[in-house]
Amino acid sequence: MNFDNVPQQAAAFLILFARIGAVLMLLPVFSEDAVPGRIRLLIALGMTIGLWGMLGSQTMPAAAKTDGLVSILLVELLIGLGLGLLVKMMFQAIAIAGSIISLQIGLSSAIVFDQSQGGQAALLSRFVSVAAAVVCMSLAVHHLWIASIVRSYTLFPVGGLPSTGDFATIALHTATRAMSLGVSLAAPLLVYGIVFNVALGLAARLAPAVQVFFVAQPLNLILGIGLFAAVLGAILTSFATAMANWMQTGWS
């Protein structure tokens, strides 16, 4: 058995692991605090082993350049973090929708700690984020996340740092698309909030002696939660479909 090529293969495996591990550190579900760091590393290691047969040939030429191995690893880490950040930004659309819904039905003060949003978040925002992750996993959207890693080696070859301007443009478009998607997902509750508050204002003008806002708060909660429960399935399905379409169209 010839072991002369083992150091080059080990370096190529390390290069592949750098990008895959960096992506997984930011991917939704995989990057949650509920998943221990060692488990995430094992998942990244297992995924690297699984993709080695498909992508190993693309990292072998770069592994032959022993002098620039450190710089190649840094570039691969940056590419992986950038790709994971784009997916995470798009996934924040459902959190935006949850925050808007919470505001419309009067539950914005009910907050919990959400590490994925960088601090405290509305309870409904956290709930729909977890529910959206479950729906995405059940509809195999996470397979598209993994497929994007494979496709990235065609778009961003090993050792080549992408243009900063191009990445900034993609990130800006992704943030804009995530914002518009979040607002569109919360549209039924936005319409409800407008109608309810207009009706509340008219009632206050017609009966100024009655504390309309105090009386209407329980009604707002009942109607808002009922409408939210009615449209939750459509919101989650629409989000998973939009996420899948975005992944399949090359994040355009």
Secondary structure, DSSP 4 states (H G I P E B T S, - for coil): ---TTHHHHHHHHHHHHHHHHHHHTTSTTTT-TTS-HHHHHHHHHHHHHHHHHHHHHHHHHHHT-GGGHHHHHHHHHHHHHHHHHHHHHHHHHHHHHHHHHHHHHT-TT-EEEEGGGTEEEEHHHHHHHHHHHHHHHHTTHHHHHHHHHHHHHHHS-TTPPPPHHHHHHHHHHHHHHHHHHHHHHTHHHHHHHHHHHHHHHHHHHH-TTS-HHHHHHHHHHHHHHHHHHHHHHHHHHHHHHHHHHHHHTTT-
